């Protein structure tokens, strides 16, 4: 299989179960007390993409909180890739109830044929 075929399959896999959003939130680096503003750009059951005022680096561990469906979600994320001023990361710790909220929103939107939460 060629690299372009592998990349295409990888990109398709990343898009499955991903919801584009624009949600204001907060984040802090592991060990920091101060919360910084961020914007969540997409979310899945396993990861998020966000942008903040400080630079992110691959391997950074951050705590992220944001509101969705009138509930507050808090998760721990490890930054795995950088996309311009945005960073993508995998969720490494999240409360089961909060993960269920995200999954419920994903299922409802994606089953309705929508890939964006308005």
C-alpha positions as CSV (number, residue, x, y, z in Angstrom):
1,X,0.0,0.0,0.0
2,X,1.4,3.5,-0.8
3,X,1.9,6.2,1.7
4,X,-0.9,8.3,0.1
5,X,-3.3,5.4,0.5
6,X,-2.3,5.0,4.2
7,X,-2.6,8.7,4.8
8,X,-6.1,8.8,3.2
9,X,-7.3,5.9,5.3
10,X,-5.8,7.5,8.4
11,X,-7.5,10.8,7.6
12,X,-10.9,9.0,7.0
13,X,-10.5,7.2,10.3
14,X,-9.8,10.5,12.1
15,X,-12.9,12.1,10.6
16,X,-15.2,9.3,11.7
17,X,-17.0,10.2,14.9
18,X,-15.5,13.7,15.0
19,X,-17.7,16.7,15.5
20,X,-16.6,20.2,14.5
21,X,-17.4,22.8,17.2
22,X,-16.6,26.2,18.3
23,X,-16.7,26.1,22.1
24,X,-15.0,28.5,24.5
25,X,-13.2,26.7,27.2
26,X,-10.2,26.8,29.6
27,X,-7.0,24.8,29.9
28,X,-4.0,24.6,32.1
29,X,-0.7,22.8,31.8
30,X,-0.1,19.9,34.2
31,X,1.2,21.4,37.4
32,X,-0.1,24.9,36.8
33,X,-2.9,26.5,38.8
34,X,-3.9,29.2,36.4
35,X,-6.6,28.5,33.8
36,X,-6.1,30.0,30.3
37,X,-8.8,30.7,27.7
38,X,-9.0,28.4,24.7
39,X,-11.3,27.4,21.9
40,X,-12.3,23.8,21.2
41,X,-12.5,23.2,17.4
42,X,-13.4,19.6,17.2
43,X,-14.2,16.7,19.6
44,X,-14.5,13.0,19.4
45,X,-14.8,10.3,22.1
46,X,-11.1,9.9,22.2
47,X,-9.6,13.4,21.4
48,X,-10.0,17.1,20.8
49,X,-8.5,19.9,18.8
50,X,-8.1,23.3,20.5
51,X,-6.3,26.6,20.2
52,X,-5.0,28.7,23.1
53,X,-2.8,31.7,23.7
54,X,0.3,29.8,24.7
55,X,2.2,27.4,22.4
56,X,1.6,23.7,22.7
57,X,4.2,21.1,22.1
58,X,3.8,17.4,21.4
59,X,3.8,15.5,24.7
60,X,2.3,18.4,26.7
61,X,-0.2,17.3,29.3
62,X,-3.1,19.7,29.9
63,X,-6.4,19.8,31.7
64,X,-9.3,21.1,29.6
65,X,-12.7,22.2,30.8
66,X,-15.7,23.5,28.7
67,X,-19.4,23.5,28.6
68,X,-21.6,21.3,26.4
69,X,-25.3,20.7,26.6
70,X,-25.4,22.9,29.8
71,X,-22.9,20.6,31.5
72,X,-19.2,21.2,32.3
73,X,-16.8,18.6,31.0
74,X,-13.3,18.3,32.4
75,X,-10.7,16.1,30.8
76,X,-6.9,15.5,30.8
77,X,-5.4,15.6,27.4
78,X,-1.9,14.7,26.0
79,X,-1.0,16.8,23.0
80,X,-0.1,14.5,20.1
81,X,0.0,16.8,17.0
82,X,0.2,20.5,16.1
83,X,-1.8,22.0,13.3
84,X,-0.7,25.6,12.9
85,X,-1.8,27.5,16.0
86,X,-4.1,24.6,16.9
87,X,-3.2,21.4,18.8
88,X,-4.7,18.0,18.7
89,X,-4.6,15.6,21.6
90,X,-5.9,12.3,22.9
91,X,-8.0,12.2,26.0
92,X,-6.1,10.3,28.7
93,X,-8.5,10.8,31.6
94,X,-12.2,11.7,31.8
95,X,-15.0,10.9,34.1
96,X,-17.3,8.2,32.6
97,X,-20.4,10.5,33.0
98,X,-18.7,13.3,31.1
99,X,-17.5,10.9,28.4
100,X,-21.1,9.7,28.1
101,X,-22.3,13.3,27.5
102,X,-19.8,13.7,24.7
103,X,-20.7,10.4,23.1
104,X,-24.4,11.2,23.3
105,X,-23.9,14.5,21.5
106,X,-21.7,12.8,18.9
107,X,-24.2,10.1,18.3
108,X,-27.2,12.5,18.0
109,X,-25.4,14.9,15.6
110,X,-23.7,12.3,13.4
111,X,-26.8,10.1,13.1
112,X,-28.7,13.1,12.0
113,X,-26.1,13.6,9.3
114,X,-24.5,16.6,10.9
115,X,-20.8,16.9,11.5
116,X,-21.0,20.3,13.2
117,X,-22.5,21.3,16.5
118,X,-24.2,24.7,16.1
